[in-house]
Amino acid sequence: MDEPQFHTQALVIGAGISGLVAAAELQRAGLRVLVLDKGRGFGGRLASRRIGDAAFDHGAQFLTAEGPRFAALLEPLIRDGTLVSWKDSEAVPNQPLRWRGEPSMSAVAKRLALGLDVRLETSVSGLRRAGERWCVETATGGTFTADAVVLTPPLPQSLELLRSAGCDVPAGLRPQLEAVDYDRCIAVLAVLEGPSQLPSDVGAMTPTGGPIAWIADNRTKGISRTPAVTIHATAAFSLEHWDEDRTEVGRRLLAAAAPWLGVGIREFQVHGWRFGRPSRWHTEPCVRVGEAPQLILAGDGFAGPRAEDAASSGWAAAALLLKGGSGHSTASTSARPD
Ligand SMILES: Cc1cc2nc3c(=O)[nH]c(=O)nc-3n(C[C@H](O)[C@H](O)[C@H](O)COP(=O)(O)OP(=O)(O)OC[C@H]3O[C@@H](n4cnc5c(N)ncnc54)[C@H](O)[C@@H]3O)c2cc1C
C-alpha cells in the first residue's frame, strides 16, 4: 500500500460555501485543515462561466443575508468590493438586498478560500477507516489521512461515497438522509446579438406558467459587457426533459424566452444541475455519522435552498467537530413551502 501523502487534523471535502466556511472556522480554532474539491474552480454551485467575452453566473444568482452571522461573513466582502448590490433588488421593495459577486459569483468563493489550503481538481473516490484516522483516496491515486472528515457534496453524492467505501450510516438515520431531495435545474447561457428586452431597471424576472423559472440579463446585472442571459428552467421542466438532447432543450427554452429577449442568439451553452437546490432537507444543520474518528455530513441538504443555509450547515459542522463527543441526529426532513 502507498504511504499517505499528507496528514491533516480536519479534511473537508467540497470547496462550496458550506465547506469553505467550515474549513475557515476549524482553522480559526487552531486545527490544521485541508479542503479537497473535484472542480476546476472554487465555489461549487456559486458558479460562473465565460463564453467569449460574455460572462454568466449559472448557479446561484445572488446572495441575501437574513441572519446576522451570514451578514457578518459578507461584510468584509462588501467592504473590499467582492460583493456589490444588484440594482434589481433596490428596485423591488420589501425584499432583502441581493448581492452579486464582482466580477462574478465564483469570486465570492475564491475570496472565502483565501488563507485556506484548498486542492482543486482533486476528486475523492474512496474513504476508509484506518484506526483512529480516516484515509481519503483520490481519483488520481493520492492518499490523505485525517483525524476528522467533513463531507459537503450534495447529500446523495456523499451517501454514495460512503456506500462505495463500505462506511455505513447508522440504520436509524439512513431513511431520513435518503429522504433529502434536490430539484434538477437546466440552465441556458445565451450570448445575445444585442441588448435584451428585459426591463432595464430590474434585469431579471421569474416568469410563471411556462418552462422558465428565472431569466437574468447579465449585462444589466453588471457582470457582462456583452449582452448575455442566464435562463433557469423550472424543476418540473428540468425533470421531464433531463435525458433529452441538451441542445434541443436549450432551443426550446430560448424559444420560450424570446418575448423577453427580442433579439437573436449569437451562441448558447446548456448546463444541467443534477443537484440544484434542495426541495427537501434534513432538519438538523449537519449530522455526525462517525465518532472515533469523526465523520460529519453537511451542506445545503441539511439546511435549505440558499447559500446562507449552506453556510449555516458548514458552521454547524465545524462546531460539532470541535465539540467532539457522541450522538447523531434523529431528526427528519423539511420540504420547501412552495
Ligand atoms: C441553479 C441554481 C440557482 C441558485 N440560486 C441561488 C440564489 O440565487 N441564491 C442563493 O442563496 N442560493 C442559490 N442556489 C443555492 C446555492 O447555490 C447552494 O445552496 C449552495 O451554493 C450550496 O453550497 P454547498 O457548499 O452546500 O454545495 P456545493 O456548492 O455543491 O459544494 C459542494 C462541493 O463538493 C464538491 N464535490 C462533490 N463531490 C466531490 C468529490 N467526490 N470529491 C471532491 N469534491 C467533491 C463539488 O465539486 C462542490 O464544489 C442556487 C443553486 C442552483 C443550482
The ligand as an SDF file (V2000), in Angstrom:
LIG
                    3D

 53 58  0  0  0  0  0  0  0  0999 V2000
  -29.4320   26.9520  -10.4610 C   0  0  0  0  0  0  0  0  0  0  0  0
  -29.2280   27.3570   -9.0360 C   0  0  0  0  0  0  0  0  0  0  0  0
  -29.6040   28.6160   -8.6220 C   0  0  0  0  0  0  0  0  0  0  0  0
  -29.4120   29.0120   -7.2830 C   0  0  0  0  0  0  0  0  0  0  0  0
  -29.7240   30.2710   -6.9200 N   0  0  0  0  0  0  0  0  0  0  0  0
  -29.4290   30.6880   -5.6680 C   0  0  0  0  0  0  0  0  0  0  0  0
  -29.5640   32.0590   -5.3200 C   0  0  0  0  0  0  0  0  0  0  0  0
  -29.8860   32.9040   -6.1550 O   0  0  0  0  0  0  0  0  0  0  0  0
  -29.2840   32.4160   -4.0300 N   0  0  0  0  0  0  0  0  0  0  0  0
  -28.8550   31.5080   -3.0970 C   0  0  0  0  0  0  0  0  0  0  0  0
  -28.5970   31.8890   -1.9480 O   0  0  0  0  0  0  0  0  0  0  0  0
  -28.6920   30.2030   -3.4190 N   0  0  0  0  0  0  0  0  0  0  0  0
  -28.9470   29.7800   -4.6810 C   0  0  0  0  0  0  0  0  0  0  0  0
  -28.7430   28.4920   -5.0310 N   0  0  0  0  0  0  0  0  0  0  0  0
  -28.3540   27.5280   -3.9740 C   0  0  0  0  0  0  0  0  0  0  0  0
  -26.8750   27.6400   -3.6090 C   0  0  0  0  0  0  0  0  0  0  0  0
  -26.0820   27.7410   -4.7770 O   0  0  0  0  0  0  0  0  0  0  0  0
  -26.4780   26.3890   -2.8440 C   0  0  0  0  0  0  0  0  0  0  0  0
  -27.3890   26.1900   -1.7740 O   0  0  0  0  0  0  0  0  0  0  0  0
  -25.0850   26.4610   -2.2450 C   0  0  0  0  0  0  0  0  0  0  0  0
  -24.1750   27.0290   -3.1590 O   0  0  0  0  0  0  0  0  0  0  0  0
  -24.6780   25.0530   -1.8470 C   0  0  0  0  0  0  0  0  0  0  0  0
  -23.3910   25.0820   -1.2620 O   0  0  0  0  0  0  0  0  0  0  0  0
  -22.7460   23.7330   -0.7420 P   0  0  0  0  0  0  0  0  0  0  0  0
  -21.3880   24.0920   -0.2680 O   0  0  0  0  0  0  0  0  0  0  0  0
  -23.6660   23.0630    0.2040 O   0  0  0  0  0  0  0  0  0  0  0  0
  -22.6700   22.7600   -2.0220 O   0  0  0  0  0  0  0  0  0  0  0  0
  -21.8570   22.9270   -3.3750 P   0  0  0  0  0  0  0  0  0  0  0  0
  -21.7470   24.3400   -3.7690 O   0  0  0  0  0  0  0  0  0  0  0  0
  -22.4900   21.9750   -4.3380 O   0  0  0  0  0  0  0  0  0  0  0  0
  -20.3920   22.4100   -2.9900 O   0  0  0  0  0  0  0  0  0  0  0  0
  -20.0850   21.0480   -2.8990 C   0  0  0  0  0  0  0  0  0  0  0  0
  -18.6980   20.8410   -3.4970 C   0  0  0  0  0  0  0  0  0  0  0  0
  -18.3260   19.4790   -3.3390 O   0  0  0  0  0  0  0  0  0  0  0  0
  -17.5320   19.1220   -4.4350 C   0  0  0  0  0  0  0  0  0  0  0  0
  -17.5230   17.6660   -4.5570 N   0  0  0  0  0  0  0  0  0  0  0  0
  -18.5700   16.8420   -4.7990 C   0  0  0  0  0  0  0  0  0  0  0  0
  -18.1670   15.5680   -4.8150 N   0  0  0  0  0  0  0  0  0  0  0  0
  -16.8220   15.5790   -4.5940 C   0  0  0  0  0  0  0  0  0  0  0  0
  -15.8330   14.5740   -4.5250 C   0  0  0  0  0  0  0  0  0  0  0  0
  -16.1340   13.2700   -4.6600 N   0  0  0  0  0  0  0  0  0  0  0  0
  -14.5500   14.9350   -4.2990 N   0  0  0  0  0  0  0  0  0  0  0  0
  -14.2200   16.2580   -4.1430 C   0  0  0  0  0  0  0  0  0  0  0  0
  -15.1280   17.2480   -4.2100 N   0  0  0  0  0  0  0  0  0  0  0  0
  -16.4170   16.9210   -4.4290 C   0  0  0  0  0  0  0  0  0  0  0  0
  -18.1790   19.8240   -5.6090 C   0  0  0  0  0  0  0  0  0  0  0  0
  -17.2710   19.9870   -6.6900 O   0  0  0  0  0  0  0  0  0  0  0  0
  -18.6150   21.1550   -4.9870 C   0  0  0  0  0  0  0  0  0  0  0  0
  -17.6740   22.1710   -5.2190 O   0  0  0  0  0  0  0  0  0  0  0  0
  -28.8780   28.0770   -6.3580 C   0  0  0  0  0  0  0  0  0  0  0  0
  -28.4860   26.8170   -6.7920 C   0  0  0  0  0  0  0  0  0  0  0  0
  -28.6310   26.4610   -8.1150 C   0  0  0  0  0  0  0  0  0  0  0  0
  -28.1260   25.1270   -8.5880 C   0  0  0  0  0  0  0  0  0  0  0  0
  1  2  1  0
  2  3  1  0
  2 52  2  0
  3  4  2  0
  4  5  1  0
  4 50  1  0
  5  6  2  0
  6  7  1  0
  6 13  1  0
  7  8  2  0
  7  9  1  0
  9 10  1  0
 10 11  2  0
 10 12  1  0
 12 13  2  0
 13 14  1  0
 14 15  1  0
 14 50  1  0
 15 16  1  0
 16 17  1  0
 16 18  1  0
 18 19  1  0
 18 20  1  0
 20 21  1  0
 20 22  1  0
 22 23  1  0
 23 24  1  0
 24 25  2  0
 24 26  1  0
 24 27  1  0
 27 28  1  0
 28 29  2  0
 28 30  1  0
 28 31  1  0
 31 32  1  0
 32 33  1  0
 33 34  1  0
 33 48  1  0
 34 35  1  0
 35 36  1  0
 35 46  1  0
 36 37  1  0
 36 45  1  0
 37 38  2  0
 38 39  1  0
 39 40  1  0
 39 45  2  0
 40 41  1  0
 40 42  2  0
 42 43  1  0
 43 44  2  0
 44 45  1  0
 46 47  1  0
 46 48  1  0
 48 49  1  0
 50 51  2  0
 51 52  1  0
 52 53  1  0
M  END
$$$$
